[in-house]
Amino acid sequence: MSRRGGLVALCTAAVVTALGTRISMLAIPWLVLVTTGDPALMGLIAGAEMVPYVLSGVLAAPLADRVGLRRASVVADAGSALATVAVAVIPGLGFPALAALVAVIGALRGVGDRVKNVLLRPMAEAAGVPIAKATAVFEGLNRTGMLVGAPLGGLLIFWLGARGAVLVDGGTFAVCAAVVGALVRPGTPRRGRAEPYLAALRSGARHLAASRMLLAMIMVTFLLNLFSQASVAVFIPVWVSEVLGSPAGLGLILGAYAGGAVVGSVGVTALATRLPPYRTFALGAVLGSAPRLLVLGLSHELALVLAVTFLSGVATSAVNPILVTLMYERVPVDLHTRVFGLAAALSFAGLPVGGVLGGLAVAGLGLDPAVLVAGVLSLTLSLLPMLYVRVRHLDHSAQPPLNAPA
């Protein structure tokens, strides 16, 4: 295999995982709807997957370190494949059993996703690719997979039915396990520190708590996820319903944001090693959230909303690659799995909060005031963590260069 073959294989596995994740986000709730006829259970099944997904990235990190990252990735993906196939093929599966299987899938996916993130650095080093560029490619491909996965999931449900789509989803996890098992060789096997389980969890938390910069950036990603979920789950659908009166607008707006993110990822990849990381992160966070909220409250022109939303997607594409790159460089290698898992949990915690707060805001204030308040809060709260850290020192040569070893 070429020096870059393992890195290509890891990125391929990440794309396939992103496709499968988006398919399952549509197909499994749809399966619940067609088998139970109860839309409330759709929300419960989504929570049954998301909560274990977030928690497992933290709680299973010391175990993944002990067994080895590559093995943990293969086991997580193979287990996800088996559980997903069971959802599709077991006849008469009741809701409690279905929720339990979905929780297993979510937990295994959380471990698999975090481990693939941690594997990226040794694979990039083996391939001779700067970690900033490798991270930009990795995150961009993930975004593309999620973008393609949504319409693909809808088509699979139409062509094959909900169970057929879930079965295809199980196949994606099996492909990931095979690709990583056969082609990803991170070099000398790495094990985490020989610590008791709780001590291992605390060591990751202590290191993250000691980094003002990383904490500030993770706080921003929490806020971005919160306002993004409020926008996707509540603000945009209500705006489309009240202003356009056609569900086609929903796909246009969400597609504009995703398309902007993909285009932005190409630019970030091309400029990855030349961008001042923290300042680029700050600019991407501010422009990636507040403008697309404010335009919904200030304009009823679809063309303007699409243009601003697209540009916000371009801006936000820099956020995750830069955060992940800086974590690779400023966290000791033997703490990567634990710190990455904790950081992901803190960031993703904004998702369930955002939907609830968005719904309460629209119910209490009405759409336009709620969106404007959210836009102003997004702008203000995204700037505060940036001021918490002395930004002028973070992109200076006194700091470790963007591609320095940890």
C-alpha positions in Angstrom: 0.0 0.0 0.0 1.2 3.6 -0.7 2.2 5.8 2.2 -1.1 7.6 1.8 -3.2 4.5 1.3 -4.0 4.2 5.0 -5.0 7.8 5.3 -7.3 7.5 2.3 -8.8 4.3 3.8 -9.5 6.1 7.1 -11.1 9.0 5.3 -13.2 6.6 3.2 -14.4 4.9 6.3 -15.4 8.2 7.8 -17.4 9.2 4.7 -19.2 5.9 4.7 -19.9 6.3 8.4 -21.3 9.8 7.8 -23.6 8.4 5.0 -24.8 5.6 7.3 -25.4 8.0 10.1 -27.6 10.3 8.1 -29.5 7.3 6.6 -30.2 5.9 10.0 -31.4 9.4 11.3 -34.1 9.2 8.7 -34.8 5.5 8.3 -35.1 4.3 11.9 -37.6 7.1 13.0 -39.5 6.4 9.8 -39.6 2.7 10.7 -41.0 3.7 14.1 -43.7 5.8 12.4 -44.8 3.2 10.0 -44.9 0.4 12.6 -46.5 2.3 15.5 -48.2 5.3 13.8 -47.1 7.4 16.8 -45.0 10.5 15.9 -44.1 11.0 19.6 -42.2 7.8 19.6 -40.1 9.1 16.7 -38.6 11.7 19.0 -38.0 9.2 21.8 -36.1 6.9 19.4 -33.9 9.8 18.3 -33.1 10.5 21.9 -32.4 6.9 22.6 -29.6 7.0 20.0 -28.2 10.5 20.7 -27.8 10.3 24.4 -25.7 7.1 24.4 -23.7 8.5 21.4 -22.6 11.6 23.4 -21.9 9.7 26.7 -20.0 6.8 25.2 -17.4 9.0 23.6 -16.4 10.0 27.2 -17.1 6.9 29.2 -15.6 4.4 26.8 -12.5 6.4 26.0 -10.2 4.7 28.6 -11.4 1.3 27.4 -10.6 2.2 23.8 -7.1 3.3 24.8 -6.6 -0.1 26.5 -7.6 -2.3 23.6 -6.0 -0.1 20.9 -7.6 2.4 18.7 -7.8 0.4 15.5 -9.3 -2.6 17.2 -11.8 -0.4 19.0 -12.8 1.1 15.7 -13.3 -2.3 14.1 -15.3 -3.7 17.0 -17.5 -0.6 17.3 -18.3 -0.6 13.6 -18.9 -4.4 13.5 -21.1 -4.2 16.5 -23.1 -1.3 15.0 -23.6 -3.4 11.8 -24.9 -6.3 13.8 -27.3 -4.2 15.9 -28.5 -2.3 12.8 -29.2 -5.4 10.9 -31.1 -6.8 13.9 -33.4 -3.7 13.8 -34.1 -4.4 10.1 -34.7 -8.2 10.2 -36.1 -9.2 13.6 -39.9 -9.5 13.0 -42.4 -8.0 15.5 -39.7 -6.0 17.4 -41.4 -4.1 20.1 -40.6 -0.5 20.9 -38.6 -1.2 24.1 -36.4 -3.7 22.3 -36.0 -1.4 19.4 -35.0 1.5 21.7 -32.5 -0.7 23.4 -30.9 -1.7 20.1 -30.9 1.9 18.9 -29.2 2.9 22.2 -26.5 0.2 21.5 -26.0 1.6 18.0 -25.7 5.1 19.3 -23.1 4.1 22.0 -21.0 2.1 19.5 -21.1 4.9 17.0 -19.9 7.4 19.6 -16.9 5.2 20.3 -16.2 4.6 16.6 -16.4 8.2 15.6 -14.1 9.4 18.4 -11.6 6.7 17.7 -11.5 7.5 14.0 -10.8 11.2 14.9 -7.8 10.1 17.1 -6.5 7.8 14.4 -6.3 10.6 11.9 -3.1 12.1 13.4 -0.9 9.0 13.2 -2.2 8.2 9.7 -1.5 11.7 8.5 2.0 11.6 10.0 2.7 8.3 8.3 1.5 9.7 5.0 3.6 12.9 5.4 0.5 15.1 5.2 0.3 18.2 7.5 -2.3 17.6 10.2 -4.1 20.9 9.5 -4.7 19.8 5.9 -5.6 16.2 6.8 -8.1 17.5 9.4 -9.7 19.9 6.8 -10.0 17.0 4.3 -11.4 14.7 7.0 -14.0 17.2 8.2 -14.9 18.3 4.7 -15.5 14.7 3.6 -17.7 14.1 6.7 -19.8 17.1 5.8 -20.2 15.9 2.2 -21.2 12.5 3.5 -23.9 14.0 5.7 -25.1 16.2 2.8 -25.4 13.3 0.4 -26.7 11.0 3.1 -29.9 12.9 3.7 -31.4 12.7 0.2 -29.9 9.2 -0.2 -31.8 8.1 2.9 -35.0 9.5 1.6 -34.5 7.7 -1.7 -33.7 4.4 0.0 -36.8 4.6 2.1 -38.8 5.2 -1.1 -37.2 2.4 -3.1 -36.6 -0.2 -0.4 -39.0 0.7 2.5 -37.8 1.6 6.0 -36.5 -1.8 6.8 -34.5 -2.0 3.6 -33.0 1.4 4.2 -32.0 0.3 7.7 -30.4 -2.8 6.3 -28.3 -0.7 3.9 -27.3 1.4 6.9 -26.0 -1.8 8.6 -24.0 -2.6 5.5 -22.3 0.8 5.7 -21.0 0.0 9.2 -19.8 -3.4 8.0 -17.9 -1.7 5.1 -16.2 0.6 7.7 -15.1 -2.3 9.9 -13.6 -4.1 6.9 -11.8 -1.0 5.5 -10.3 0.0 8.8 -9.4 -3.6 9.7 -7.7 -4.3 6.4 -6.1 -1.0 5.4 -5.6 1.3 8.4 -2.2 0.6 10.0 -1.4 3.4 12.5 2.1 2.0 13.1 3.3 1.0 16.6 0.2 0.0 18.6 -0.5 2.6 21.2 -2.1 2.0 24.6 -3.3 4.5 27.1 -1.7 5.2 30.4 -2.0 2.2 32.8 -4.4 3.9 35.1 -7.6 2.8 36.9 -10.7 3.6 34.9 -11.9 6.6 37.0 -8.4 8.0 37.2 -8.1 7.8 33.4 -11.4 9.8 33.0 -10.2 12.4 35.5 -6.8 12.8 33.7 -8.5 13.8 30.5 -10.9 16.2 32.2 -8.0 17.8 34.2 -6.0 18.4 31.1 -8.9 20.0 29.2 -9.9 22.1 32.2 -6.3 23.5 32.3 -6.4 24.8 28.7 -8.2 28.1 28.6 -7.9 28.2 24.8 -9.5 24.8 24.2 -12.2 25.4 26.7 -13.1 28.7 25.1 -13.3 27.1 21.7 -15.4 24.2 22.9 -17.7 26.6 24.6 -18.2 28.3 21.2 -18.9 25.0 19.4 -21.5 24.2 22.1 -23.2 27.6 21.4 -23.0 27.0 17.6 -24.6 23.6 18.0 -27.3 25.1 20.3 -28.3 27.9 17.8 -27.9 25.6 14.8 -30.3 23.0 16.3 -32.8 25.8 17.2 -32.6 27.1 13.7 -32.9 23.7 11.9 -35.5 22.2 14.2 -37.7 25.3 14.8 -36.8 28.6 13.3 -36.3 27.6 9.6 -39.4 25.3 9.4 -41.6 27.9 11.0 -40.2 30.6 8.8 -40.8 28.5 5.7 -44.3 27.7 6.8 -45.3 31.2 7.6 -43.5 33.1 4.9 -43.3 30.7 1.9 -46.1 28.2 2.7 -44.2 25.5 0.8 -41.9 22.8 2.3 -39.7 23.1 -0.8 -38.2 26.1 0.8 -37.0 24.0 3.7 -34.8 21.9 1.5 -33.5 25.0 -0.3 -32.4 26.7 2.9 -30.8 23.7 4.5 -29.2 22.8 1.2 -27.7 26.3 0.9 -26.1 26.0 4.3 -24.7 22.5 3.6 -23.5 23.5 0.2 -21.7 26.5 1.6 -20.1 24.3 4.2 -18.8 22.0 1.5 -17.5 24.8 -0.6 -15.9 26.4 2.4 -14.2 23.0 3.3 -12.5 23.1 -0.1 -11.1 26.5 0.7 -10.0 25.6 4.2 -8.2 22.5 2.8 -6.3 24.6 0.3 -5.3 27.2 2.8 -5.1 25.0 5.9 -1.4 25.5 6.6 -1.4 29.3 6.0 -4.5 30.4 8.0 -4.0 31.9 11.5 -5.9 29.2 13.4 -7.5 31.0 16.3 -8.5 34.1 14.5 -9.9 32.1 11.6 -11.9 30.0 14.1 -13.3 33.1 15.8 -14.3 34.7 12.5 -15.9 31.5 11.3 -17.9 31.1 14.5 -19.2 34.7 14.4 -20.1 34.7 10.7 -21.3 31.1 10.7 -24.3 31.5 13.1 -25.5 35.0 13.8 -26.0 36.3 10.2 -28.2 33.4 9.1 -30.4 33.9 12.2 -30.7 37.6 11.8 -31.6 37.4 8.2 -34.6 35.2 9.0 -35.9 37.9 11.4 -35.2 40.9 9.2 -36.2 39.7 5.7 -38.9 37.7 4.0 -36.9 37.5 0.7 -35.9 33.9 0.0 -33.1 34.9 -2.3 -31.4 37.0 0.4 -31.9 34.3 3.0 -30.3 31.7 0.7 -27.3 33.9 0.0 -26.6 34.7 3.6 -27.2 31.1 4.7 -24.8 29.9 2.0 -22.1 32.4 3.2 -22.7 31.3 6.8 -22.1 27.7 5.7 -18.8 28.8 4.1 -17.7 30.6 7.3 -18.6 27.8 9.7 -16.6 25.2 7.7 -13.4 26.5 9.3 -14.6 25.9 12.9 -14.3 22.1 13.4 -11.1 21.5 11.4 -9.2 24.2 13.3 -10.5 23.1 16.7 -9.6 19.4 16.0 -6.1 20.4 14.7 -5.3 22.4 17.8 -6.5 19.6 20.0 -4.1 17.2 18.2 -1.2 19.6 18.8 -1.9 20.7 22.4 -3.1 17.5 24.0 -0.6 14.7 24.9 -1.0 11.8 22.5 -1.9 9.3 25.3 -4.8 11.6 26.3 -6.2 12.1 22.8 -9.1 9.6 23.1 -10.3 10.9 26.5 -10.0 14.6 25.7 -11.6 14.2 22.2 -14.5 12.3 23.8 -15.1 14.8 26.5 -14.8 17.7 24.0 -17.3 16.1 21.7 -19.7 15.5 24.5 -19.6 19.1 25.6 -20.0 20.4 22.1 -22.9 18.0 21.2 -24.7 18.9 24.5 -25.9 22.0 22.7 -28.1 20.0 20.3 -30.9 18.8 22.7 -30.8 22.2 24.5 -31.2 24.2 21.2 -34.3 22.5 20.0 -36.1 23.0 23.3 -35.1 26.6 23.8 -36.0 27.4 20.1 -39.5 26.0 20.5 -40.0 27.9 23.8 -38.8 31.1 22.3 -41.1 31.0 19.3 -44.1 30.0 21.5 -43.4 32.8 23.9 -42.2 35.6 21.6 -43.4 34.8 18.1 -41.1 33.9 15.2 -39.4 37.2 14.3 -38.6 38.4 17.8 -37.4 34.9 18.8 -35.1 34.7 15.8 -33.7 38.2 16.3 -33.1 37.6 20.0 -31.3 34.3 19.1 -29.2 36.1 16.5 -28.1 38.8 18.9 -27.4 36.2 21.6 -25.4 34.1 19.1 -23.3 37.1 18.1 -22.6 38.2 21.7 -22.0 34.8 23.2 -19.8 33.7 20.4 -17.6 36.7 21.0 -17.3 36.4 24.7 -15.1 33.3 24.8 -12.9 34.9 22.2 -12.3 37.8 24.6 -11.7 35.4 27.5 -8.5 34.3 25.8 -5.9 36.8 24.9 -6.3 36.4 21.2 -3.4 38.5 20.1 -1.0 35.9 21.5 -2.6 32.8 20.1 -1.4 33.1 16.5 2.0 34.5 17.4 5.2 32.7 16.7 5.6 32.2 20.5 2.9 29.6 20.2 3.6 26.1 18.9 3.3 26.2 15.1 0.2 24.7 13.6 1.9 21.5 12.6 4.2 21.1 15.6 4.2 17.8 17.5 2.2 17.7 20.6 
